[in-house]
């Protein structure tokens, strides 16, 4: 589960940075805001797939 902890910490930092950058660029540069939102979404999808597979593996090992 070290992978999940590491990705979680990276996610907290990345999502915070992306949120602040999206908020800052929302009024002036909409393309930059969309770019930061896309980065956060891509990481979130990868994180959710990794967490799902790790949880599924842990459940199979217990049974």
SULURBEL-V424232 format. One record per helix or strand. SS is the DSSP state (@ for helix, = for strand). FROM is the first residue (numbers start at 1). LEN is the number of residues. If there is no record, write none. Layout:
SS_FROM_LEN ; SS_FROM_LEN
This chain:
@_2_24 ; @_30_33
